[in-house]
């Protein structure tokens, strides 16, 4: 049985896309000093240890993304400027590789 059929009584809407859907947003409670303080307190992270903690989290996220890219067999590309249009670059790579659907590449950059 399909997911939509199985949970039709609980579903109030669906988002459908041809190619992909990209969400952007803010975790509002983390976007304020007070909210971040509350989060750190709940996680038992001292302010003096925050830098090390966030670097470790960044490394975990990066490793997870790279492992997924390896599993999918997609190339990893480092962009040396935050001014590079990532959408345009991905489209160039897709065109060069003849990719018309699915994952294209993993783009990596150090944002300012």
VENHUUR-V67799 format. One record per pair of residues at least 24 apart in sequence whose C-alpha atoms are under 7 Angstrom apart, sorted by the first residue. I is the first residue (numbers start at 0). J is the second residue. Records with the same first field share a line. If there is no record, write none. Layout:
I=J ; J
This chain:
18=100
68=105
73=103 ; 104
74=104 ; 105
75=104 ; 105 ; 106
76=105 ; 106 ; 107
77=106 ; 107 ; 108
78=106 ; 107 ; 108
79=108
81=108 ; 110
